[in-house]
Amino acid sequence: MTTRGPADFPAHAIGALAARWIPRLGDDDFVVSPVGLWLALGAVASGARGATAKEFGQLLGVEGEAAAEAVTLVGRRLAASGGVAVATGVWSTVPVLPSFERGLPGVRFGVLPGAVRGALPEGVLGAADGVSPEEVPDAQGELDAWVREATGGRIERLPLDLDGSEDLVLLNALALKASWLTAFDGRLTREEPFTDGYGDTWRVPTMRKRIPAAWAWTVGRVTVVELPCAGEGGAGPVVRFVLGADGDGLGEALPAAWAGPGERRAFAAESVDLALPRFTLRTKTDAKGQLAALGLDRAMRPEADFSGLSAADLFVDKVVQEAVVEVAEEGVEAAAVTQVTMTRGAAPPRHGVVERIAFDRPFGVVVLDGEGGAPLFAGWRSSAPFDGSARRA
């Protein structure tokens, strides 16, 4: 395949990964970060060569050395967005190539216990350069602390504890905190019915607000509501909530959040009365099997070619992501940590016609970057949003 260079890399490649990955997550509650997964895999892909690189190219839209440039470009664009923070770190026992480290500027490189020199050919950059064995820190504690700092404490520790078998751990962290451009009035929050994915109806705390009709549209049978956030130092993120028609699953609903303007149909109204539950989603996702189903095969076997990363024979052993999103009257907070472990093997509305949109059944939430193209977080709420006060209707 022909892959795009970083200068013209389109956000739709991340959306394409999301559209393929999300339907494999099931119909229960979840939240994931497609951008976080793409960035983590992209950093790993920058060290892949040969057939292994081609696999990453099919999945991510970039491969090999071009992947490093694309990861850097996307990371910088996100960091320039209001309210968004992004960080990547690599810790290893094996030396990594100077070209791999140079290709990922801004990435932190550290040492795992067991890092040794002399076992690999000369001319490679040792992860343990300048560090004596007694100075190697407790890796679990160091990486947990990195996760807490990078996510502002929203995620406390690694998605997957270290067990000593790791030769390289790559972490990508994404954190977001933003206020709505116009907040919900907490005095209007009241209990409203919500029918969950099992057909049971509950009364849950539901926020209410009248919004301009331009903030809502349909894509096919899916209703999309956009709530813009106030920007700080850049364009604020965009949050879109999607409500499929009765019988639609998340596979049909969520991709509508990043559908282009040509696919949207406006409501014949001047404003919208919005009813949206207050909710929190937190999930941990083991993505390795899902990625294998999407065609990432050789990269996860001992015959993988990561010769652009290290002279050691590495392959991807685990891919796990933990993510959280919280939606309340004031705004939205979200965070995600993606962990890749490698080892060796061998405006005010005019109040005329009013549309009512009530998110009173399973719905999706997608947080996009300020340009509205790349899905930072995507979640699905099937169960009633309990916060201690919900009760059966």
Secondary structure in CASP SS format (residue, H / E / C, confidence):
PFRMAT SS
TARGET T0000
AUTHOR 0000-0000-0000
METHOD secondary structure of the structure
MODEL  1
M C 1.00
T C 1.00
T C 1.00
R C 1.00
G C 1.00
P H 1.00
A H 1.00
D H 1.00
F C 1.00
P C 1.00
A C 1.00
H H 1.00
A H 1.00
I H 1.00
G H 1.00
A H 1.00
L H 1.00
A H 1.00
A H 1.00
R H 1.00
W H 1.00
I H 1.00
P H 1.00
R H 1.00
L H 1.00
G C 1.00
D C 1.00
D C 1.00
D C 1.00
F E 1.00
V E 1.00
V E 1.00
S C 1.00
P H 1.00
V H 1.00
G H 1.00
L H 1.00
W H 1.00
L H 1.00
A H 1.00
L H 1.00
G H 1.00
A H 1.00
V H 1.00
A H 1.00
S C 1.00
G C 1.00
A C 1.00
R C 1.00
G H 1.00
A H 1.00
T H 1.00
A H 1.00
K H 1.00
E H 1.00
F H 1.00
G H 1.00
Q H 1.00
L H 1.00
L H 1.00
G C 1.00
V C 1.00
E C 1.00
G H 1.00
E H 1.00
A H 1.00
A H 1.00
A H 1.00
E H 1.00
A H 1.00
V H 1.00
T H 1.00
L H 1.00
V H 1.00
G H 1.00
R H 1.00
R H 1.00
L H 1.00
A H 1.00
A C 1.00
S C 1.00
G C 1.00
G C 1.00
V E 1.00
A E 1.00
V E 1.00
A E 1.00
T E 1.00
G E 1.00
V E 1.00
W E 1.00
S E 1.00
T C 1.00
V C 1.00
P C 1.00
V E 1.00
L C 1.00
P H 1.00
S H 1.00
F H 1.00
E H 1.00
R H 1.00
G C 1.00
L C 1.00
P C 1.00
G C 1.00
V C 1.00
R E 1.00
F E 1.00
G E 1.00
V E 1.00
L C 1.00
P C 1.00
G C 1.00
A C 1.00
V C 1.00
R C 1.00
G C 1.00
A C 1.00
L C 1.00
P C 1.00
E C 1.00
G C 1.00
V C 1.00
L E 1.00
G C 1.00
A C 1.00
A C 1.00
D C 1.00
G C 1.00
V C 1.00
S C 1.00
P H 1.00
E H 1.00
E H 1.00
V C 1.00
P C 1.00
D C 1.00
A H 1.00
Q H 1.00
G H 1.00
E H 1.00
L H 1.00
D H 1.00
A H 1.00
W H 1.00
V H 1.00
R H 1.00
E H 1.00
A H 1.00
T C 1.00
G C 1.00
G C 1.00
R C 1.00
I C 1.00
E C 1.00
R C 1.00
L C 1.00
P C 1.00
L C 1.00
D C 1.00
L C 1.00
D C 1.00
G C 1.00
S C 1.00
E C 1.00
D C 1.00
L E 1.00
V E 1.00
L E 1.00
L E 1.00
N E 1.00
A E 1.00
L E 1.00
A E 1.00
L E 1.00
K E 1.00
A E 1.00
S E 1.00
W E 1.00
L C 1.00
T C 1.00
A C 1.00
F C 1.00
D C 1.00
G H 1.00
R H 1.00
L H 1.00
T C 1.00
R E 1.00
E E 1.00
E E 1.00
P E 1.00
F E 1.00
T E 1.00
D C 1.00
G C 1.00
Y C 1.00
G C 1.00
D C 1.00
T E 1.00
W E 1.00
R E 1.00
V E 1.00
P E 1.00
T E 1.00
M E 1.00
R E 1.00
K E 1.00
R E 1.00
I E 1.00
P E 1.00
A H 1.00
A H 1.00
W H 1.00
A E 1.00
W E 1.00
T E 1.00
V E 1.00
G C 1.00
R C 1.00
V E 1.00
T E 1.00
V E 1.00
V E 1.00
E E 1.00
L E 1.00
P E 1.00
C E 1.00
A C 1.00
G C 1.00
E C 1.00
G C 1.00
G C 1.00
A C 1.00
G C 1.00
P C 1.00
V E 1.00
V E 1.00
R E 1.00
F E 1.00
V E 1.00
L E 1.00
G C 1.00
A C 1.00
D C 1.00
G C 1.00
D C 1.00
G C 1.00
L H 1.00
G H 1.00
E H 1.00
A H 1.00
L H 1.00
P H 1.00
A H 1.00
A H 1.00
W H 1.00
A C 1.00
G C 1.00
P H 1.00
G H 1.00
E H 1.00
R C 1.00
R E 1.00
A E 1.00
F C 1.00
A C 1.00
A C 1.00
E C 1.00
S E 1.00
V E 1.00
D E 1.00
L E 1.00
A E 1.00
L E 1.00
P E 1.00
R C 1.00
F E 1.00
T E 1.00
L E 1.00
R E 1.00
T E 1.00
K E 1.00
T E 1.00
D E 1.00
A C 1.00
K H 1.00
G H 1.00
Q H 1.00
L H 1.00
A H 1.00
A H 1.00
L C 1.00
G C 1.00
L C 1.00
D C 1.00
R H 1.00
A H 1.00
M H 1.00
R C 1.00
P C 1.00
E C 1.00
A C 1.00
D C 1.00
F C 1.00
S C 1.00
G C 1.00
L C 1.00
S C 1.00
A C 1.00
A C 1.00
D C 1.00
L E 1.00
F E 1.00
V E 1.00
D E 1.00
K E 1.00
V E 1.00
V E 1.00
Q E 1.00
E E 1.00
A E 1.00
V E 1.00
V E 1.00
E E 1.00
V E 1.00
A C 1.00
E C 1.00
E C 1.00
G E 1.00
V E 1.00
E E 1.00
A E 1.00
A E 1.00
A E 1.00
V E 1.00
T E 1.00
Q E 1.00
V E 1.00
T E 1.00
M E 1.00
T E 1.00
R E 1.00
G C 1.00
A C 1.00
A C 1.00
P C 1.00
P C 1.00
R C 1.00
H C 1.00
G C 1.00
V C 1.00
V E 1.00
E E 1.00
R E 1.00
I E 1.00
A E 1.00
F C 1.00
D C 1.00
R C 1.00
P C 1.00
F E 1.00
G E 1.00
V E 1.00
V E 1.00
V E 1.00
L E 1.00
D C 1.00
G C 1.00
E C 1.00
G C 1.00
G C 1.00
A C 1.00
P E 1.00
L E 1.00
F E 1.00
A E 1.00
G E 1.00
W E 1.00
R E 1.00
S C 1.00
S C 1.00
A C 1.00
P C 1.00
F C 1.00
D C 1.00
G C 1.00
S C 1.00
A C 1.00
R E 1.00
R E 1.00
A C 1.00
END
